[in-house]
Amino acid sequence: MLKTASVRLLRDGGSWQLSQTLQSGYSEAVVPSIQRFCSTPIESLTNSKADGDAPHQSAADQPPDKSDCGSEPSHGINAVRKQAKNHGPSKRGLCGNKLSGVVGPTQEECYHEKKLPGWYGPSQKGCDHEKNLPDTPFQPLLQKILDTPASAVTTILDTWDKDGNRLERNKVLMVLSHLRKQRLYSKALKFMDWIERRKLLNFEERNYACHLDLVARCCGLEAAQKYIGRVPTPFRNEVLYETLLVNCVCKYDVQKAQQVFNEIRDLSLPLTISACNQMILLYKSVAHSKVVDILTLMEKENIEPCHFTYKLLIDLKGQSNDILGMESVLNVMKDNGLEPDFSTQTMVAKFYISGGLTEKAEEFIRGMEVHAKGSRNATRSLLDLYAILGRPDDVERICNSCTEQKLEDLLAAIVAWGKLGRIEQVEETFEALVKISPKPASKYINAMLNVYAENKLLARGKKFLERMCLKGCPSNPRTWDGIAKLYVNSGELAKADLFLVKVREENPDRYPLFHSYVTLLKAYAKKGDIHNSEKIFHRLKEMRHPGRTPPYDLLLVAYVSAQVTPYGFRERMKADNVRPNKTDIECLRRLSDLQTKRVLE
């Protein structure tokens, strides 16, 4: 049981930071664009007269804890069931801005993109959108949906049904599984709507929860709340409401999340550890003091904390640089009979590093290494930790200890060598990977692009990308993000801007990542380029990435860098329901004072 002492540990509050790359293949349209950029001589890019001008204006700034997230947050109903069942954290991570060397629970741990038993097929993290799908019983139907614009999916399904085709439950499961893995949520929703309207299947608890999740993703929380009213009373249980709660948390909608959480209690539905964890996640972001309220409620309701609960609390204390508090939570966890898993230990080690406790971190990591033998996941974590510590000899030692290296081992080595700036070792490791998998999945390509971008190696990055394009390797928004970052870090802001414009035009059903635009916005803002900063901000608002707040703080940096007063800035923020933080208020005050001084002079 959660001891009262552990509640006291959180009285001081703490800050936080919340990071599945779902692959998809290059669309036929985007390949030429990428190849054009790759084949353009470096000299011509450097001397380009393009200034990145594009229509429109507007402003924004990226909330620091959300910048690494994808265009659609990985959240969903699956976590509600799985976490409640296992009383443990997801094995994936939480996203957001990382302190140097620190990763708290990552976004995927928060949002739990897991599979709901019976609805989603087996996980295939490397599954890429292929033009020609394998020959399976559901392949003809899925191929039709994939080849059809979202607006025409219902028509195609009606035609398919009139042709005398039978729709079996396993086909529904596999089609939905594939569409969700490709993040084609709009098509998945139209497919579910069609099934429900035609009464082709008898919906069960998990089916209604899946449908609710898709409605929340594509149509918003208001529509999801209305959908619950259509669900038969016997199926309006905690799974359904927790699905809605997860979506509220993903969108950082505090008011609706509290409303749903209270509704669960008002309806006398079981209050689970999963729901409490979601509220802790939310309050870590927006109201640290309320985390204590949730812990107190758990103690009152005799709700046992799980591994994930403690992981969140450790993250909260670590992000506030309260090392003693973090260690106290860790001890309480052990006292309650829960041993920290390797991912939690990895988090603790990174907090030691970010807190400047290098010797303590090394001692802790050596202890972890003793228990890591035979565990590939542990070995990959050790590679990352030694890379953060700047220990190339230890990275090499761990690499050599893997006698039979798998693709994921090589990927971890690429990332580790990249952090150390050892480009030759990175490329050697990638060549070893290509020998195992001649046509690498997009996540391996993305890792290489990120290494080149971090080290500002534009020429090598372009050469690498051209090679991958010729191989026909898959791409996804993360790949586009890597390309944009490569250009931005190399000072080619206009090229990054133009690339994102082309990608957006040629992929109407798929957005570049929110983070791609934030990276570009930060670069423009640092230069004091108000025109282009406003343009990128406006583009972000037009795309309406789910759960994203317009990044006004980054836009404000552009005005600060240019020493220009942003008239009506507070009103713009208020119109978008964004509250200025202390830094924003201070910057606006200084710019106002500067303008007053100029007028007086």
HELIX and SHEET records of a PDB file:
HELIX    1   1 THR A    4  ARG A    8  1                                   5    
HELIX    2   2 VAL A   30  SER A   39  1                                  10    
HELIX    3   3 ILE A   42  THR A   46  1                                   5    
HELIX    4   4 ILE A   77  ASN A   86  1                                  10    
HELIX    5   5 GLN A  107  TYR A  111  1                                   5    
HELIX    6   6 GLN A  139  LEU A  146  1                                   8    
HELIX    7   7 ALA A  150  ALA A  152  5                                   3    
HELIX    8   8 VAL A  153  LYS A  162  1                                  10    
HELIX    9   9 ARG A  169  LYS A  181  1                                  13    
HELIX   10  10 TYR A  185  ARG A  198  1                                  14    
HELIX   11  11 GLU A  205  CYS A  219  1                                  15    
HELIX   12  12 LEU A  221  ARG A  230  1                                  10    
HELIX   13  13 THR A  233  PHE A  235  5                                   3    
HELIX   14  14 GLU A  238  CYS A  250  1                                  13    
HELIX   15  15 VAL A  254  ASP A  266  1                                  13    
HELIX   16  16 ILE A  273  VAL A  286  1                                  14    
HELIX   17  17 LYS A  290  LYS A  300  1                                  11    
HELIX   18  18 HIS A  307  GLN A  319  1                                  13    
HELIX   19  19 ILE A  323  ASP A  335  1                                  13    
HELIX   20  20 PHE A  342  SER A  354  1                                  13    
HELIX   21  21 THR A  358  VAL A  370  1                                  13    
HELIX   22  22 ARG A  376  LEU A  389  1                                  14    
HELIX   23  23 PRO A  392  SER A  401  1                                  10    
HELIX   24  24 LEU A  407  LYS A  419  1                                  13    
HELIX   25  25 ILE A  423  ILE A  436  1                                  14    
HELIX   26  26 SER A  442  GLU A  454  1                                  13    
HELIX   27  27 LEU A  458  LYS A  471  1                                  14    
HELIX   28  28 PRO A  477  ASN A  489  1                                  13    
HELIX   29  29 LEU A  493  GLU A  506  1                                  14    
HELIX   30  30 PHE A  514  LYS A  527  1                                  14    
HELIX   31  31 ILE A  530  MET A  543  1                                  14    
HELIX   32  32 TYR A  552  ALA A  562  1                                  11    
HELIX   33  33 PHE A  569  ALA A  575  1                                   7    
HELIX   34  34 LYS A  582  LEU A  600  1                                  19    
END                                                                             
